[in-house]
Amino acid sequence: MSDAARAPLPRWLGVALLMLIASVFGANHVAARLAFDHGANVTTAVAFRSTGTALFVLALLLANRIPFALPALTRWRALGIGVILAVQSYCLYSAVALIPVALALLAFNTFPMMLALISWAAGVERPGRRTLIAMPVALAGLALALDVAGVAGGGAADFGTRWAGIGRGVGFALAAAISFATVMFLTTQWLAEVDGRMRSFLMMCAICAVVLAGGALANDFSLPRDGTGWIGLCLLTLFYGTAITALFVLLPRLGAVNNAAVLNFEPIAALFIAWLVLGQTIAPLQIAGGLVVIGAIAVLAGGKR
């Protein structure tokens, strides 16, 4: 990879690009909800999006004549990270299928904290004070924006009833968070010198192999039953492929630990996209929570590299 491709990005530009990537990830979840509501299941969605992303990135590699030759250890590391990413994909979509999307994304967006702890425990990078302050503030804003307690909807009194039986879904979301934090940590440690498109290609190939084999053995594929479901499936593939490829290209040039919290903007973006596309209403308290998240991101963006 060229020196220009490895050069660090200005902090403001990196944060802006991460917010855009988070918005595309949010659109992916709205499209996934559409596909699930019209007949598709988790295995089909993960297999479809990973296969489509792998083919898209392969076309990019061929068009740009990126060499496929890699050291054997690097190749196996990339494939191993891809297996972990397959676990993350399945767990997150399973959480979305079991519990409200807002709760699933809130639980999943604990991954920046987990990433900071993993990196700190490994002695690689200590999170800065600004980051340690911004992450819990961003999560508090998420709790308001996603109306976890049902206050905006007037359902605070039914808190126990609303949250009964959600342990399995939250467990899936937290497992996805741990998996994604591990993916981000290992990517920056093992694959920083590998072209981002090649990283994405190898990881998507690993996901395809795992999900297609598992789905075939369990006979666990379910296609959409109508055109709307197919539109959702195609859009989630497009959005996810674009976002995950851009993330793996950008992250090694920016640093994971002190910038991953910017991706907390994803559920905020999903909330507003669902409002625009699906007509879901947003209460004033939720808007206030969104502003808290944006403010925490602004604090991160204002810090030194």
C-alpha positions as CSV (number, residue, x, y, z in Angstrom):
1,M,0.0,0.0,0.0
2,S,1.3,3.5,-0.9
3,D,2.5,6.1,1.6
4,A,-0.4,8.3,0.6
5,A,-2.9,5.5,1.3
6,R,-1.4,5.0,4.8
7,A,-1.1,8.7,5.7
8,P,-3.2,9.8,8.7
9,L,-6.3,11.8,7.9
10,P,-7.1,15.1,9.5
11,R,-9.2,14.5,12.6
12,W,-12.2,16.5,11.4
13,L,-12.3,14.7,8.1
14,G,-12.0,11.3,9.7
15,V,-14.9,12.0,12.1
16,A,-17.1,13.3,9.3
17,L,-16.4,10.2,7.2
18,L,-17.1,7.9,10.2
19,M,-20.4,9.7,10.8
20,L,-21.3,9.1,7.1
21,I,-20.3,5.5,7.4
22,A,-22.4,5.2,10.6
23,S,-25.4,6.7,8.7
24,V,-25.0,4.1,5.9
25,F,-24.9,1.3,8.5
26,G,-28.1,2.8,10.0
27,A,-29.7,2.7,6.6
28,N,-28.7,-1.0,6.3
29,H,-30.6,-1.8,9.5
30,V,-33.8,0.0,8.2
31,A,-33.5,-2.1,5.0
32,A,-32.9,-5.2,7.0
33,R,-36.1,-4.6,9.1
34,L,-38.0,-4.2,5.8
35,A,-36.6,-7.5,4.5
36,F,-37.4,-9.3,7.8
37,D,-40.9,-8.0,7.8
38,H,-41.5,-9.5,4.3
39,G,-40.2,-13.0,4.7
40,A,-36.4,-13.0,4.8
41,N,-34.6,-14.4,7.8
42,V,-31.3,-13.7,9.5
43,T,-29.2,-16.4,7.7
44,T,-30.5,-15.3,4.3
45,A,-29.8,-11.6,5.0
46,V,-26.2,-12.3,6.2
47,A,-25.5,-14.7,3.3
48,F,-26.9,-12.3,0.7
49,R,-25.1,-9.2,1.9
50,S,-21.7,-10.9,2.4
51,T,-21.9,-12.6,-1.0
52,G,-22.9,-9.3,-2.7
53,T,-20.2,-7.4,-0.8
54,A,-17.5,-10.0,-1.7
55,L,-18.4,-9.8,-5.4
56,F,-18.4,-6.0,-5.3
57,V,-15.0,-5.8,-3.6
58,L,-13.6,-8.4,-6.0
59,A,-14.7,-6.2,-8.9
60,L,-12.9,-3.3,-7.3
61,L,-9.7,-5.3,-6.8
62,L,-9.7,-6.5,-10.4
63,A,-10.5,-3.0,-11.8
64,N,-7.7,-1.4,-9.8
65,R,-5.3,-4.4,-10.4
66,I,-4.7,-4.9,-6.7
67,P,-2.3,-7.8,-6.3
68,F,-3.9,-10.8,-4.5
69,A,-0.5,-12.2,-3.2
70,L,-0.3,-11.9,0.6
71,P,1.9,-13.7,3.1
72,A,0.2,-16.9,4.3
73,L,0.0,-15.7,7.9
74,T,-1.6,-12.4,6.9
75,R,-4.2,-14.2,4.7
76,W,-5.1,-16.6,7.5
77,R,-5.4,-13.7,9.9
78,A,-7.8,-11.9,7.6
79,L,-9.9,-15.0,7.2
80,G,-9.9,-15.6,10.9
81,I,-11.1,-12.0,11.5
82,G,-13.8,-12.7,8.9
83,V,-15.1,-15.6,10.9
84,I,-15.4,-13.4,14.0
85,L,-17.2,-10.8,11.8
86,A,-19.6,-13.6,10.7
87,V,-20.4,-14.2,14.4
88,Q,-21.0,-10.4,14.8
89,S,-23.3,-10.2,11.8
90,Y,-25.4,-13.2,12.8
91,C,-25.7,-12.0,16.5
92,L,-26.7,-8.5,15.6
93,Y,-29.4,-9.5,13.1
94,S,-30.6,-12.1,15.6
95,A,-30.9,-9.4,18.2
96,V,-32.8,-7.2,15.8
97,A,-35.2,-10.1,15.1
98,L,-35.8,-10.8,18.8
99,I,-36.1,-7.4,20.4
100,P,-36.8,-3.8,19.2
101,V,-34.2,-2.5,16.8
102,A,-33.5,0.5,19.0
103,L,-32.6,-1.7,22.0
104,A,-30.5,-4.0,19.9
105,L,-28.5,-1.1,18.5
106,L,-28.1,0.5,21.9
107,A,-26.7,-2.7,23.4
108,F,-24.4,-3.2,20.3
109,N,-23.1,0.3,20.6
110,T,-21.2,-0.6,23.7
111,F,-18.5,-1.9,21.4
112,P,-16.3,1.3,21.6
113,M,-16.0,0.8,25.3
114,M,-15.2,-2.8,24.8
115,L,-12.6,-1.9,22.2
116,A,-11.0,0.6,24.5
117,L,-10.8,-2.0,27.3
118,I,-9.4,-4.7,25.0
119,S,-6.8,-2.3,23.6
120,W,-5.9,-1.0,27.1
121,A,-5.7,-4.6,28.5
122,A,-3.4,-5.6,25.6
123,G,-1.1,-2.7,26.4
124,V,-1.5,-1.3,22.8
125,E,-3.3,2.0,23.3
126,R,-4.6,3.8,26.3
127,P,-7.9,5.7,25.6
128,G,-7.5,9.4,26.1
129,R,-9.4,11.2,28.8
130,R,-11.5,13.0,26.2
131,T,-12.6,9.6,24.9
132,L,-13.3,8.1,28.3
133,I,-15.6,11.0,29.0
134,A,-17.3,11.1,25.6
135,M,-18.2,7.4,25.4
136,P,-20.5,7.2,28.4
137,V,-22.0,10.6,27.5
138,A,-22.8,9.3,24.0
139,L,-24.4,6.1,25.5
140,A,-26.5,8.2,27.8
141,G,-27.6,10.3,24.8
142,L,-28.4,7.0,23.0
143,A,-30.6,5.8,25.9
144,L,-32.6,9.0,25.6
145,A,-32.8,9.1,21.8
146,L,-33.9,5.4,21.6
147,D,-36.4,5.9,24.4
148,V,-35.2,2.9,26.3
149,A,-37.4,3.5,29.3
150,G,-40.5,4.3,27.2
151,V,-40.7,7.8,28.7
152,A,-41.3,9.6,25.4
153,G,-44.1,7.1,24.6
154,G,-45.6,7.4,28.0
155,G,-44.8,3.9,29.0
156,A,-42.5,4.3,31.9
157,A,-44.9,2.7,34.3
158,D,-44.8,-0.5,32.2
159,F,-41.0,-0.7,32.2
160,G,-40.9,-4.2,33.8
161,T,-43.5,-5.6,31.3
162,R,-41.8,-4.0,28.3
163,W,-38.4,-5.5,29.2
164,A,-39.5,-8.9,30.4
165,G,-38.1,-11.7,28.3
166,I,-35.5,-9.6,26.4
167,G,-32.4,-11.2,27.9
168,R,-31.7,-13.4,24.9
169,G,-31.9,-10.5,22.4
170,V,-29.7,-8.3,24.6
171,G,-27.2,-11.2,24.9
172,F,-27.0,-11.5,21.2
173,A,-26.4,-7.7,20.9
174,L,-23.7,-7.7,23.5
175,A,-22.1,-10.7,21.8
176,A,-22.1,-8.8,18.6
177,A,-20.5,-5.8,20.4
178,I,-17.7,-8.0,21.8
179,S,-17.1,-9.6,18.3
180,F,-17.0,-6.2,16.5
181,A,-14.6,-4.7,19.1
182,T,-12.4,-7.7,18.6
183,V,-12.6,-7.3,14.8
184,M,-11.6,-3.7,15.0
185,F,-8.7,-4.3,17.4
186,L,-7.3,-7.2,15.3
187,T,-7.7,-5.3,12.1
188,T,-5.6,-2.4,13.2
189,Q,-3.0,-4.7,14.8
190,W,-2.6,-7.4,12.1
191,L,-3.9,-5.9,8.8
192,A,-2.9,-2.2,8.9
193,E,-0.6,-2.6,5.9
194,V,-3.0,-4.6,3.8
195,D,-5.2,-2.7,1.3
196,G,-8.6,-2.1,2.7
197,R,-10.4,-3.6,-0.2
198,M,-8.3,-6.8,0.1
199,R,-9.2,-6.9,3.9
200,S,-12.9,-6.6,3.1
201,F,-12.7,-9.3,0.4
202,L,-11.0,-11.9,2.5
203,M,-13.4,-11.2,5.5
204,M,-16.5,-11.4,3.3
205,C,-15.2,-14.7,1.8
206,A,-14.9,-16.1,5.3
207,I,-18.4,-14.9,6.2
208,C,-19.8,-16.4,3.0
209,A,-18.2,-19.8,3.7
210,V,-19.4,-19.9,7.4
211,V,-23.0,-18.7,6.8
212,L,-23.6,-20.7,3.6
213,A,-22.3,-23.9,5.1
214,G,-24.2,-23.4,8.3
215,G,-27.4,-22.4,6.6
216,A,-27.2,-25.4,4.2
217,L,-26.6,-27.8,7.0
218,A,-29.5,-26.4,9.1
219,N,-31.7,-25.8,6.0
220,D,-32.2,-22.3,7.4
221,F,-32.7,-20.1,4.4
222,S,-35.9,-18.1,3.8
223,L,-36.3,-15.8,0.8
224,P,-38.5,-12.7,0.8
225,R,-42.1,-13.4,-0.2
226,D,-42.7,-10.2,-2.2
227,G,-41.0,-7.4,-4.1
228,T,-40.7,-5.1,-1.1
229,G,-38.7,-7.8,0.8
230,W,-36.4,-8.2,-2.2
231,I,-35.9,-4.4,-2.3
232,G,-35.0,-4.5,1.4
233,L,-32.6,-7.4,0.9
234,C,-30.9,-5.6,-2.1
235,L,-30.6,-2.3,-0.2
236,L,-29.1,-3.9,2.9
237,T,-26.5,-5.5,0.8
238,L,-25.7,-2.3,-1.0
239,F,-25.5,-0.2,2.2
240,Y,-23.6,-2.8,4.3
241,G,-21.1,-3.5,1.5
242,T,-20.4,0.2,1.0
243,A,-20.1,0.9,4.8
244,I,-18.0,-2.1,5.8
245,T,-15.5,-1.6,2.9
246,A,-15.2,2.1,3.7
247,L,-14.7,1.4,7.4
248,F,-11.9,-1.0,6.8
249,V,-10.2,1.4,4.4
250,L,-10.5,4.3,6.8
251,L,-9.9,2.9,10.3
252,P,-6.2,2.1,10.1
253,R,-5.5,5.7,8.9
254,L,-7.4,7.1,11.8
255,G,-6.9,4.9,14.8
256,A,-9.6,2.7,16.3
257,V,-9.7,3.3,20.1
258,N,-10.1,7.1,20.2
259,N,-12.5,7.3,17.2
260,A,-14.7,4.2,17.4
261,A,-17.2,6.1,19.6
262,V,-18.1,8.2,16.5
263,L,-19.9,5.1,15.2
264,N,-22.4,5.6,18.1
265,F,-24.1,7.9,15.6
266,E,-25.4,4.8,13.8
267,P,-28.6,4.3,15.8
268,I,-29.3,8.0,15.7
269,A,-29.0,7.9,11.9
270,A,-31.2,4.8,11.8
271,L,-33.8,6.6,14.0
272,F,-34.1,9.5,11.6
273,I,-34.0,7.3,8.5
274,A,-36.8,5.2,9.9
275,W,-38.7,8.5,10.5
276,L,-38.2,9.6,6.9
277,V,-38.7,6.2,5.2
278,L,-41.2,4.4,7.5
279,G,-43.0,7.4,8.9
280,Q,-42.1,6.6,12.5
281,T,-42.4,9.6,14.8
282,I,-39.7,11.1,17.0
283,A,-40.5,12.7,20.3
284,P,-38.7,15.8,21.6
285,L,-36.9,13.8,24.2
286,Q,-35.5,11.6,21.5
287,I,-34.3,14.6,19.6
288,A,-32.6,15.9,22.7
289,G,-30.8,12.5,23.1
290,G,-29.6,12.7,19.5
291,L,-28.2,16.2,20.2
292,V,-26.3,14.7,23.2
293,V,-24.7,12.1,21.0
294,I,-23.8,14.7,18.3
295,G,-22.3,16.8,21.1
296,A,-20.2,13.9,22.4
297,I,-19.0,13.3,18.8
298,A,-18.1,17.0,18.5
299,V,-16.0,16.7,21.6
300,L,-14.1,13.8,20.1
301,A,-13.6,15.6,16.9
302,G,-12.1,18.6,18.7
303,G,-9.3,16.7,20.3
304,K,-5.8,16.2,19.1
305,R,-4.8,13.0,17.2
